[in-house]
C-alpha cells in the first residue's frame, strides 16, 4: 500500500511527493471516446443506417457487432486504470446509434461488473449517431439530463439537423459537476458551422453557471477541430495557459499537447489532429501556491494509448486501428484515441 501511495503522490505532485503523502486525496478520472460507428444490425426508421446492416456496404453482421462491443468495452474499462483500479467515473462517447447499443455495451463484462449506466437522448442526426455519457453510479450521481439542440442560424440549413449537446448534471465527491458531451459538425462542413457550435456551447456553459455559480463544468467531445481553431479559442473562449484563464473563459490543456508535443488523437495524411478534447471552467483550476484541493481540482490529462489501438504493419502502420479500412474489416477499435482528465480533492474536503 505504501508503494501505491508513493506512486500516486509522484503522479499527482511530482517533486512534492513527500508532502503529498501526508494527506489523503480522492482521485477521479473522466474521459471521452469517439466509438466510431457503434451501430447495431437493425434498421432504425427514418435514419440512414443502411451501410451498417447485414446486407449493407459494410456487411454488418451480428458477429462484427459483438466484436465491436467487446473491443469498445475493453478500452472503456481500461481508461484511467493505470492510476485508479476502477478506471473512469464517467466517460462521454460519440457515434453511438441508439440506447440499444448502449445497453449492449454496458452489459459487456468489463463494464457490467462495475455496474456502468448511461445517459442518452435520441437526437436528430440523419445517420442516427448520438452522444451519450457512461458513468459509474458508485461515484457519479446523475441529477438531470437534457439535450440542447444545435441551432442553425440560417433558414437554408434547417433540413441539416445534427447532433445536439448532451448536458448531464450530477454529483461527484459531494460537488455539483455538469458534463456537456459534444460531437460538432464534421470537416465536410466549413469551420463556420463548428464556430456556431462553440458559440452555442459557450452559452450553455454560461447558463449553467448563472443557475449555479459553483457548478464545475466539463465540456468534452469530438469537436472536429483542433484546440488551435477559432471554434475553440474564440467562440468557446478556451485558453492554453492557466494564467490566462479569466472568469468567462475555459481552460484547454490539449492546446500544448498538440502544439508543443506534436501529438493528437487521430491521424490524417501522416499528421496528428487533436479533435477529442475535454475543457473546463476556471473553478476547476488549482491556483499555484494555494492550498485549494479541499474542492475538486484538475491535476493531469492524458491521451489514452495502448499498443493494440494502433496498426502494426502495412501502409497505415502507426495509425489508429479502425473497425474498417479500405473496405476490409480489421476487427479494430476506432479512428480516434480516448482522452482523460484527472481531478483530485483532499479527502474530507468541502461539500
N, C-alpha and C positions, 0 to 999 in steps of 0.2 A: 504493500500500500504506500509506503514511504517513497518508493521509486516512482510510482504513478503520480503522486502529488508533486514530486520534484519535476517530472516531465511536464505536467500541466503548468506548473509555475514558470518553467522556462518558455513554454509555448506562449503563455499569456503575457509574461513580463520581460522576457529576455534576461538582461543582466540584473534585473531586480528580483531574481528568483528567490533569493534567501528571504527578503522581506515578504514576498508573496506567500511563503509557506506559513507565515504567522497568522494568516487569515484564511477562511474558507470561502470559496466562491461557487456560485451556481453558473454553469456554462450552458448556453443554448445555441444549437446550430439551426439555421434557417436557410433553405435552399431554393433553387429554381432549376427546372429541367424541361427543355423542349423535347417531347417524346417522339417527334417526327412521325406523324400519321398513325396514331393508335386507333385503328378502325376495327370494328367487329366485322363479321361476314354477312350481315343482313342490311338490306336497303332501308334507309330512313326516308320516309315520304317527304318530298319537297327538297331533298338535299342531293347534291351532285357527288355522290359517293361511289359511283359505278366502277371506278378503277379498283376499288377495294371490295370487290365481290368475287366469288369463286370463278365466275366466267368473265371477269373484268381484265383489264390490261395487266394487272399485277398478279392475276390468278390467286387471289387472296383466300386461301383455304383455312379450314379450322386448324390444321397443323401449323401453318405460318402464324396464325393469330395466337395460338397457345405459346409458340416460341417467343413471339414479341412480348407477351405478357410476362413470361419468365425472365427475359432479358431486362425489361424495364424495371421489374421489381427487384432484381439483383442490384442494379445501380442505385435505385432509390433507397434501398435498405443499407447500402454501404456508404452513402453520402454522410459525411461527418463522423463516421465510426472510427476513424483513426484517432480522434480526440475523445469522443463520447461513445461509450459502448452501445447505447440505444440509438445513436445516429441523430438525424434531424427531428426537431419537434414539429416542424411544418415545412412543406415543400410545395411551391407553386409549380404547376405544369401547364403546358400548352400543347395544342394539336391533339386533343382527345375528342373522339367523335360524340360520345354521349355518356349518360350515367351508367349504362350497362357495362361499358368498357371500364369505367372507374370501379364499379362493384367487382368485376372480374379481377382487376388489378389489385385491389385491396384484399382479395381472397387468396392471392398468391402467398405461399407460406412465409417468406421473409417479412412481409408486411402484416399478414394476418396475426402472427404471433405477437406483434406489438399493438394489435387492435387498432390499426390505422383506419381513420374515417376520411370522408371527403366532403367538400362544399362545391356545389356546381349548380349553375343555372343555364339552361339551354339558351344559346344565343342565335343570332340571325345569319351567321356566316353561311354563304352559299354552299361551300363544300361540307359544312356541318362540323367543322373543328372548333372546339371551345377551349377556354381556360378553366382550371379547377385548382383547388387547394387541398392537398392531402395533409393530414395532421394527426398527431398522437394525442388523444384526449386526456392522457395522464398528465400532460404538461400544458397544452394549449386548449383553453375552454372557449368555444365559439359563442359569441353573443348575438351577432346579427350578420346576415349575408344579403348582398344586393348586387345586381349587375347594372352598372352605369353605362348607358349606351354611348357608343361613338357616334357623334352627330356631324354629318356632312353639312358645311355651311352653304354649299351651292345646290340649287334645285336640280341641276343636271346630274348630280351624283346620287339622287335619292334612292335609285334602284341598286346601289352598290353596297348594300348592308354588310357590315363587317363586325368583327369581334368587339365586344364592349370591355369594360374594366371591372373585373370581379373584385368586389370590395368586401373583405371579411374582417369584422371587428371581433376581438376576443380578449382573453386574459392570459397573460404569460407571467409567471413568477409574481402574481398579485398586482400586475400593472396592465393598464389598458393599451393594447397593441393592435393596430389595424394594418392588414396586408392587402395591397392592391396588386392583383395579378393581371398582366397585360400581354397582348400579342398584337403589336401595332401593324399597320398596313405594310405589305411586302415591298421589296425593292422593285417589283414590277410596276409600282406606282412611284410618282415623283416624291421628293423629300417634303414637298408641301403637305402631303397627307399625314406624314409622320410628325411634322411640326404641329399640325392641328391636334394630333393625339397628345403631344407633350403639353400643349396649352390646356387641353381639357383635363388631363390627369393632374396638372397643377391646380386647377380649380377644384377638383375632387379633394386633393390634399388640403387646400386652404379651407374648404368647407368642413372637413373633419376636425381641423384644429380650431376652427371657430366654435364648433359644437363642444369640443373638449380640448382646451389649450394644453392639457397634459398628455394627450394621446401620442403615442410613439408610432410613426407611420413608416412603413417599408413599402416602397414601390418596386416591383420586380417584373421581369418578363423578357420575352424576345422582342426587343424594340425595333428590330430590323434596321437599326442604326448603331453606329459606334458611339462611345462616350464623348467623342470629339465633335459630333454632329450637332447642328443647330437645335434639333428637336430636344436634345438632352441639355445642352449648355444654356441656351437662351430661353426656350419655351418652358421646359420643366424647371429650369433655374438651378442646375446642378453645378457644383464646384469641385475641382480636383484636389484642392488643399483645404484641410480643416480650418486653417486660419482665415480663409476667405469666405467661409460659410456664414452668411447673415441670417437673421430671423426668418426671412421669407425664402431662403434657398434650401437646397438639399445637398447632401454630400455624396459624391460618386467616387468610391475607392478604385473603380475599374479604369478610370482615365489613365492613371500612371501605369497600370498593369499593361495596357495596350501601348502607350506612347513610350514609356521608359524601358519596359521589359520586353516589348515586342511580341507578346503572345496574346492569344484570344481563345474564343470558344468554338469557332468554325473557320474553315479554310476555304478560300476561293482563289483560284489561279495561283496557288502557291503562297498566298499571303493570308495572315490571320486577320479576322474581324472579331469584334467582341460585342455581339448583339445582346448577349444574355447577362443582364445587369440587375443588381439589387442596390437601390439607393435609399437614403434615409433622411429623416428630419433632424434638425440640429440638436434636439433634446436627447438624441441617442449618442451624441459625441462626448468623449472624455476630454476634459479640459486639462491641458498639460500642467502638471504640478498640483492639480486639485485631487482631493480625496473624495471623489464623487461616485464611486462604484456602489454606493448604497441604493442606486437605482440602475436599471438596465442600461448598459453602455456597449457600443460597438468596440470590438477589440481586434478582429482579424478577418480577412477574407481570403478565399482561395478558389481557383478553378479546379474542380474535381477531376483527377486523372487516374486512369488505370490502364495498364498495357492492353487489356482486352478491348478497350474502346477505340483502338487505332488499327488501321490496315498495316499488316506486317510485311507485305511484299507487293510486287506488281506496280502498275502505272501510278496508283494513288497511295503508295507507301508513305506512311506518316500522316495521312488524312484520317479523319474520324471514320470508323467502320459503320456504314449505314445499313439499313434493312435491305434496300435495293440499290444497285448501281449498274448503269449500262444495261438495264433490262434484266439483270440477273439477281436472284435472291441470295443475299450474303449471310442471312441469319444474324445480322448485326444489331446495332443499337440505335444510334441517331446521328444526324449530321452536325449536331450541337453537343458541346460538353456542358455538364452541370456547373453551377456556381453556388457558393456557400458563403454566408457571413456568420460570424460567431459573436454572440452577445454575452456579457457577463455581469454578474451582480453579486455583491457581498452577501453571503448567507445571513438571513435575518435583517436585511436592509429594509428600506422604506416600502410601505404598501401603497 
